[in-house]
Amino acid sequence: MADRNFDDLAQRFRKRIYGGLKGDIRLAVLNRDLAPVLDGKGDRLNVVDAGGGQGQFALDLAAAGHRVWLTDISVEMLDLAREQVAERGLGSRVQTLQLPLQALDSDPRIPSADLLLCHAVLEWLEQPQQALVHLAQCLVPGGYLSLTFYNRRALEFRLLQRGSLRQLDRNRNSGDWGGHPGSLTPQNPLLPEEVMGWVEQAGLSLVAHSGIRCFHDFMTPEMRDKLPPAAIVEKELEYSRVDPYRQLARYVHLLCRRA
Ligand SMILES: C[S@@+](CC[C@H](N)C(=O)[O-])C[C@H]1O[C@@H](n2cnc3c(N)ncnc32)[C@H](O)[C@@H]1O
């Protein structure tokens, strides 16, 4: 298993991940969690996006005045990001670089980050723990790491809920929880408790822990379509830090800080 380059998934990713309620919930939780880091900061932050892909979230930060370094190994994803940069007139604040995140802490073109984003990337890596060590090195003292990853507990619950018990046993016995190679289900879903241990070992402290899509995915499609999207987003925000719902969320958001 190698780190997953999204060249062949770029178009499908654009359509599937950000357009719609799933994207709205993700952005709502991230904006809420990062508000203390961003609000009232007159000065412009150096924001580095590791495995930033098309940069939806980072480009909003550039539009808000911050300096952004958007990096990824995928040329296709970065090309789509560049289209957005041009369309939104953000060229003076955004640099896009084809670069593996494992090289971020040694590349002279990348400054130490006040805010480092690594959203939905760890679960596509061969060695996620080592990647966290690199990421921690990319921060200024007192800098923040915003980390989201795909939650294996949610996948387990989904298989249980669907009665896919043999599949669950196969995954557990083989240790292979990955989706089909061409799918958008990651190759390496992660356990929140394990990632939190890695964060600590990398010398970072945990500032906030939220779930993204704590109940959205478990609703019946009929009910999901019947309710106003804003009402679902509001409840997702309300329950995103409440256990047990947070522990079964499709994605986990950890806001971490370097001492
Ligand atoms: C699921 S996408 C997430 C994109 C973006 N962070 C977001 O939240 O929209 C995962 C991205 O990680 C990139 N990627 C995979 N391995 C990488 C690595 N070692 N270094 C940098 N980017 C990587 C892929 O090319 C892909 O664009």
Ligand as a Chemical Component Dictionary entry (heavy atoms), coordinates in Angstrom:
data_LIG
# 
_chem_comp.id                   LIG 
_chem_comp.type                 NON-POLYMER 
_chem_comp.pdbx_formal_charge   0 
_chem_comp.three_letter_code    LIG 
# 
loop_
_chem_comp_atom.comp_id 
_chem_comp_atom.atom_id 
_chem_comp_atom.alt_atom_id 
_chem_comp_atom.type_symbol 
_chem_comp_atom.charge 
_chem_comp_atom.model_Cartn_x 
_chem_comp_atom.model_Cartn_y 
_chem_comp_atom.model_Cartn_z 
_chem_comp_atom.pdbx_ordinal 
LIG C1  C1  C 0  -9.381  12.888 0.473  1  
LIG S1  S1  S 1  -8.310  14.003 -0.298 2  
LIG C2  C2  C 0  -8.426  15.399 0.801  3  
LIG C3  C3  C 0  -8.137  16.720 0.127  4  
LIG C4  C4  C 0  -8.318  17.943 1.042  5  
LIG N1  N1  N 0  -7.433  17.880 2.187  6  
LIG C5  C5  C 0  -9.736  18.098 1.495  7  
LIG O1  O1  O 0  -10.012 17.982 2.689  8  
LIG O2  O2  O -1 -10.578 18.397 0.646  9  
LIG C6  C6  C 0  -6.705  13.337 0.110  10 
LIG C7  C7  C 0  -5.566  14.064 -0.618 11 
LIG O3  O3  O 0  -4.325  13.653 -0.081 12 
LIG C8  C8  C 0  -3.363  13.629 -1.142 13 
LIG N2  N2  N 0  -2.192  12.851 -0.692 14 
LIG C9  C9  C 0  -2.075  11.506 -0.530 15 
LIG N3  N3  N 0  -0.837  11.189 -0.061 16 
LIG C10 C10 C 0  -0.160  12.367 0.093  17 
LIG C11 C11 C 0  1.152   12.712 0.562  18 
LIG N4  N4  N 0  2.017   11.794 0.980  19 
LIG N5  N5  N 0  1.501   14.013 0.574  20 
LIG C12 C12 C 0  0.634   14.972 0.145  21 
LIG N6  N6  N 0  -0.636  14.721 -0.307 22 
LIG C13 C13 C 0  -1.025  13.434 -0.320 23 
LIG C14 C14 C 0  -4.146  13.055 -2.313 24 
LIG O4  O4  O 0  -3.561  13.302 -3.546 25 
LIG C15 C15 C 0  -5.495  13.782 -2.119 26 
LIG O5  O5  O 0  -5.551  14.998 -2.827 27 
# 
loop_
_chem_comp_bond.comp_id 
_chem_comp_bond.atom_id_1 
_chem_comp_bond.atom_id_2 
_chem_comp_bond.value_order 
_chem_comp_bond.pdbx_ordinal 
LIG C1  S1  SING 1  
LIG S1  C2  SING 2  
LIG S1  C6  SING 3  
LIG C2  C3  SING 4  
LIG C3  C4  SING 5  
LIG C4  N1  SING 6  
LIG C4  C5  SING 7  
LIG C5  O1  DOUB 8  
LIG C5  O2  SING 9  
LIG C6  C7  SING 10 
LIG C7  O3  SING 11 
LIG C7  C15 SING 12 
LIG O3  C8  SING 13 
LIG C8  N2  SING 14 
LIG C8  C14 SING 15 
LIG N2  C9  SING 16 
LIG N2  C13 SING 17 
LIG C9  N3  DOUB 18 
LIG N3  C10 SING 19 
LIG C10 C11 SING 20 
LIG C10 C13 DOUB 21 
LIG C11 N4  SING 22 
LIG C11 N5  DOUB 23 
LIG N5  C12 SING 24 
LIG C12 N6  DOUB 25 
LIG N6  C13 SING 26 
LIG C14 O4  SING 27 
LIG C14 C15 SING 28 
LIG C15 O5  SING 29 
# 
